[in-house]
Amino acid sequence: MMCVEVAIVCAKVAMMCVQVAMMCVQVAMMCVEQRLSYCI
């Protein structure tokens, strides 16, 4: 049971990490677009 609970917690943490990573990618894309517009 403990192992299953730990696995579930790990999965939730992993999902959070993925969501944060996606947010970081979106922000990075925004920054790149702004820089490109500035360069132009």
Phi, psi and omega in degrees: 000314181302315182300319180296316180298316179299319181297319180296315179299316180300318180297317180297316180298318180298317179298317179300315181299318180296317180298317179297318180298318179299317179299316180300319180296317180298316180297318180298317179299317179300315181299317181297316180298316180297317180297320180296317181295324179293318181298320181289000000 
